């Protein structure tokens, strides 16, 4: 099962510095002088690809895209995290590529706008490795607190936050056993280790819950860090689940677990396969949408 695949906002200066040169004295134009040309306004850029070699103007938007020569019979477009990529055979002319881009302009701009919004959500979900920052655990924010008195990491309820019961306010704290002088890398290592242990515990519990209902047997469960899949299954009964699923709510985890267990019955995505998934997770389509729509926190 594949996971869903940012634009960097400009930085503000710490001090406002006015280094603009003094305005010249106002001069009255001569009556016979030609009118000044209107100021030129650069077209807005839409998700410029970091490896762009070409650009094109689509409906008033400047789109910078990556171009590659490829062994294929036609021009192909793909829009991902970094922007628009174009693949074309060696014999295709630049004019042909431009024409194809203009013909598909509506689709390209719509997909680039969607990707730009997704990148903004991804950036907003970036985890900062410092005390007081939060990260999602089973769908709820958890605040990281350094506490040298604990061993490893301990999840506790925040009585004060729970009493307020305000939406978006973390009600749990993760006490991390590190010295107060610990750096971001140390905090990251301890917290990620804790998240992975929790992931294994939850995955084992959900596999034990769903396997008998699907009449399958899990012979081996492994945590995955794959770049392109949330999970995978082998016909010998082996299951791999991405540890970062622990960021999501339990219904989402249940869907992925049921999905991979159903593959032990059907190693395909046939109607029979989806019937098996539906038999244990009737509302699996909603969980699937949540998995696709919610950004996974950036941990770097």
C-alpha positions as CSV (number, residue, x, y, z in Angstrom):
1,X,0.0,0.0,0.0
2,X,1.5,3.3,-1.1
3,X,1.5,6.5,1.0
4,X,0.4,9.8,-0.5
5,X,3.6,11.6,-1.9
6,X,6.9,22.4,0.0
7,X,7.2,25.5,-0.9
8,X,9.5,27.4,1.4
9,X,8.0,30.7,2.7
10,X,10.2,33.7,2.6
11,X,12.0,34.7,5.8
12,X,11.4,38.0,7.5
13,X,14.3,40.1,8.5
14,X,15.0,40.4,12.2
15,X,15.3,44.2,11.8
16,X,13.4,46.5,9.4
17,X,16.2,48.2,7.5
18,X,15.3,51.0,5.1
19,X,18.2,51.1,2.6
20,X,16.1,52.6,-0.2
21,X,17.9,55.6,-1.8
22,X,16.3,59.0,-1.3
23,X,13.6,59.8,-3.9
24,X,14.7,62.3,-6.6
25,X,13.2,65.7,-6.8
26,X,9.8,65.7,-8.5
27,X,10.1,66.9,-12.1
28,X,7.2,68.2,-14.1
29,X,7.0,66.3,-17.4
30,X,7.0,68.2,-20.7
31,X,3.7,68.5,-22.5
32,X,5.1,66.8,-25.6
33,X,6.9,64.0,-23.6
34,X,5.8,60.4,-24.4
35,X,3.8,58.8,-21.6
36,X,5.7,56.5,-19.3
37,X,5.3,52.8,-20.0
38,X,3.2,50.9,-17.5
39,X,5.3,49.0,-14.9
40,X,5.9,45.4,-15.8
41,X,4.5,42.8,-13.4
42,X,6.2,39.4,-13.4
43,X,3.7,36.6,-13.6
44,X,3.2,34.6,-10.4
45,X,5.3,31.4,-10.1
46,X,3.5,28.2,-9.3
47,X,5.5,25.6,-7.5
48,X,8.9,26.0,-9.3
49,X,10.6,22.6,-9.6
50,X,14.0,22.7,-7.8
51,X,15.7,21.1,-10.9
52,X,13.8,23.1,-13.5
53,X,15.5,23.7,-16.8
54,X,12.5,25.0,-18.7
55,X,9.5,27.2,-18.0
56,X,6.2,28.1,-19.6
57,X,3.5,30.6,-19.1
58,X,0.1,28.9,-18.4
59,X,-2.9,31.2,-18.0
60,X,-0.8,33.9,-16.4
61,X,1.2,31.6,-14.2
62,X,4.9,31.0,-14.7
63,X,5.5,27.2,-14.4
64,X,9.2,26.1,-14.1
65,X,9.4,22.4,-14.8
66,X,12.0,19.6,-14.9
67,X,12.5,18.1,-18.4
68,X,14.0,14.7,-19.1
69,X,14.5,12.7,-22.3
70,X,13.1,9.3,-21.8
71,X,12.5,6.1,-23.7
72,X,8.8,6.5,-24.4
73,X,6.5,7.1,-27.3
74,X,4.7,10.2,-26.1
75,X,5.0,13.2,-23.8
76,X,4.3,12.4,-20.2
77,X,3.5,14.7,-17.3
78,X,3.8,14.0,-13.5
79,X,3.2,16.3,-10.6
80,X,4.8,15.4,-7.3
81,X,6.1,16.9,-4.1
82,X,8.7,19.1,-6.0
83,X,6.4,20.2,-8.9
84,X,5.9,19.4,-12.6
85,X,8.2,16.9,-14.4
86,X,7.9,16.3,-18.1
87,X,9.3,13.2,-19.9
88,X,9.5,13.0,-23.7
89,X,11.2,11.0,-26.5
90,X,14.4,12.4,-27.9
91,X,12.9,13.3,-31.2
92,X,10.1,15.6,-29.7
93,X,10.7,19.3,-30.4
94,X,10.5,22.0,-27.7
95,X,7.5,23.5,-29.6
96,X,5.7,20.1,-29.3
97,X,6.2,20.0,-25.6
98,X,5.0,23.6,-25.2
99,X,1.9,22.8,-27.2
100,X,1.2,19.7,-25.1
101,X,1.6,21.7,-21.9
102,X,-0.8,24.4,-23.1
103,X,-3.4,21.8,-24.1
104,X,-3.3,20.3,-20.6
105,X,-2.9,23.7,-18.8
106,X,-6.1,23.4,-16.8
107,X,-5.2,20.0,-15.4
108,X,-1.6,21.0,-14.7
109,X,-2.5,24.2,-12.9
110,X,-5.2,22.4,-10.8
111,X,-2.8,19.7,-9.8
112,X,0.0,22.1,-9.0
113,X,-2.3,24.2,-6.8
114,X,-3.4,21.0,-5.0
115,X,0.3,20.0,-4.5
116,X,1.2,23.5,-3.3
117,X,-1.6,23.3,-0.7
118,X,-0.4,19.9,0.4
119,X,3.1,21.1,0.7
120,X,2.0,23.9,3.0
121,X,0.1,21.4,5.2
122,X,3.3,19.3,5.3
123,X,5.4,22.2,6.3
124,X,2.9,23.1,9.0
125,X,3.1,19.5,10.3
126,X,6.9,19.6,10.6
127,X,8.1,18.4,14.1
128,X,10.6,20.7,15.9
129,X,12.9,18.7,18.1
130,X,12.8,20.8,21.2
131,X,11.2,20.7,24.6
132,X,7.6,22.0,24.5
133,X,7.1,21.0,20.8
134,X,4.4,18.5,19.9
135,X,3.9,15.6,17.6
136,X,0.9,13.4,16.8
137,X,0.5,10.1,18.5
138,X,-2.6,8.0,17.6
139,X,-4.2,11.1,16.1
140,X,-3.7,13.4,19.1
141,X,-0.9,15.9,19.8
142,X,1.6,15.0,22.5
143,X,3.9,17.6,24.0
144,X,7.6,16.6,24.6
145,X,9.0,17.5,28.0
146,X,12.5,16.8,29.1
147,X,12.6,15.2,32.5
148,X,15.9,13.7,33.7
149,X,14.1,11.8,36.5
150,X,12.5,9.3,34.1
151,X,14.0,6.4,32.2
152,X,13.5,6.4,28.4
153,X,10.1,8.1,27.7
154,X,6.9,8.0,29.6
155,X,3.5,9.2,28.3
156,X,1.3,10.9,30.9
157,X,-1.9,12.8,31.0
158,X,-1.7,16.6,31.5
159,X,-4.4,17.1,34.1
160,X,-4.5,20.9,33.6
161,X,-4.9,20.6,29.8
162,X,-7.5,17.8,30.2
163,X,-9.5,19.9,32.5
164,X,-9.6,22.8,30.0
165,X,-10.6,20.3,27.2
166,X,-9.9,22.8,24.4
167,X,-9.7,21.6,20.8
168,X,-6.2,21.3,19.6
169,X,-4.6,21.7,23.0
170,X,-2.5,18.7,23.8
171,X,-3.8,16.7,26.8
172,X,-0.9,14.4,27.1
173,X,2.8,14.9,27.7
174,X,5.7,12.7,26.8
175,X,8.4,12.9,29.5
176,X,11.7,12.1,28.0
177,X,14.6,11.0,30.2
178,X,17.4,13.3,29.0
179,X,19.5,16.0,30.6
180,X,18.1,19.5,30.1
181,X,21.2,20.3,27.9
182,X,20.3,17.5,25.4
183,X,20.3,18.6,21.8
184,X,17.7,18.0,19.1
185,X,19.3,14.8,17.8
186,X,19.3,13.2,21.2
187,X,15.6,14.1,21.7
188,X,14.8,12.8,18.3
189,X,16.5,9.4,18.8
190,X,14.8,8.8,22.2
191,X,11.3,9.9,21.0
192,X,11.5,7.9,17.7
193,X,12.6,4.8,19.6
194,X,9.6,5.2,21.8
195,X,7.3,5.7,18.8
196,X,8.6,2.6,17.2
197,X,8.1,0.5,20.3
198,X,4.5,1.8,20.6
199,X,3.9,1.1,16.9
200,X,5.0,-2.6,17.4
201,X,2.8,-2.9,20.4
202,X,-0.3,-1.5,18.7
203,X,0.3,-3.4,15.4
204,X,0.7,-6.7,17.3
205,X,-2.6,-6.1,19.1
206,X,-4.5,-5.1,16.0
207,X,-3.1,-8.1,14.0
208,X,-4.2,-10.4,16.9
209,X,-7.6,-8.8,16.7
210,X,-8.2,-9.1,12.9
211,X,-6.3,-12.2,11.9
212,X,-8.8,-14.7,13.3
213,X,-11.7,-12.8,11.8
214,X,-10.0,-13.1,8.4
215,X,-9.0,-16.7,9.0
216,X,-5.3,-15.9,8.4
217,X,-2.1,-16.4,10.4
218,X,0.6,-13.9,10.8
219,X,4.0,-15.7,10.9
220,X,6.1,-12.6,11.2
221,X,5.4,-8.9,11.8
222,X,8.1,-6.4,11.0
223,X,8.3,-2.6,11.3
224,X,9.0,-0.8,8.0
225,X,10.6,2.5,7.1
226,X,9.9,2.2,3.4
227,X,9.7,5.4,1.4
228,X,6.7,4.4,-0.8
229,X,4.5,2.0,1.1
230,X,2.5,2.0,4.3
231,X,2.6,-1.8,4.4
232,X,3.2,-5.0,2.5
233,X,2.5,-8.7,2.8
234,X,4.0,-11.9,1.6
235,X,2.3,-15.2,0.8
236,X,4.4,-16.9,3.5
237,X,2.5,-14.9,6.2
238,X,5.0,-12.1,6.7
239,X,3.6,-8.6,7.3
240,X,5.5,-5.3,7.2
241,X,3.8,-2.1,8.6
242,X,5.4,1.4,8.5
243,X,6.1,2.5,12.0
244,X,4.9,6.0,11.3
245,X,1.3,4.8,11.1
246,X,1.4,5.4,14.8
247,X,0.9,9.1,14.1
248,X,-2.7,8.3,12.8
249,X,-5.9,7.4,14.6
250,X,-6.7,3.8,15.4
251,X,-9.4,3.5,12.6
252,X,-6.7,4.4,10.0
253,X,-4.3,1.9,11.5
254,X,-7.0,-0.8,11.5
255,X,-7.6,-0.2,7.8
256,X,-4.0,-0.7,6.9
257,X,-3.7,-3.7,9.1
258,X,-6.8,-5.3,7.6
259,X,-5.6,-4.4,4.2
260,X,-2.3,-6.3,4.6
261,X,-4.0,-9.2,6.4
262,X,-6.5,-9.5,3.5
263,X,-3.6,-9.9,1.2
264,X,-2.8,-13.2,2.9
265,X,-6.2,-14.3,1.5
266,X,-5.9,-12.6,-1.9
267,X,-2.6,-11.4,-3.2
268,X,-4.3,-8.8,-5.5
269,X,-6.8,-6.0,-5.3
270,X,-9.7,-7.9,-6.7
271,X,-13.4,-7.6,-5.6
272,X,-12.8,-10.6,-3.4
273,X,-9.9,-8.8,-1.7
274,X,-12.0,-5.7,-0.9
275,X,-14.8,-7.9,0.3
276,X,-12.4,-9.3,2.9
277,X,-11.3,-5.8,4.0
278,X,-14.9,-4.7,4.2
279,X,-15.9,-7.7,6.3
280,X,-13.7,-6.4,9.2
281,X,-13.5,-2.7,8.5
282,X,-16.9,-1.7,7.0
283,X,-16.0,2.0,6.7
284,X,-12.6,1.4,5.3
285,X,-13.1,4.0,2.5
286,X,-13.3,6.8,5.0
287,X,-10.1,5.6,6.8
288,X,-8.4,5.4,3.4
289,X,-9.4,9.0,2.6
290,X,-8.0,10.1,6.0
291,X,-4.7,8.3,5.3
292,X,-4.5,10.1,1.9
293,X,-5.5,13.5,3.1
294,X,-3.7,14.0,6.4
295,X,0.0,15.0,6.0
296,X,2.5,12.8,7.7
297,X,4.7,14.9,10.1
298,X,8.1,15.9,8.7
299,X,10.7,14.6,11.2
300,X,13.9,16.1,9.8
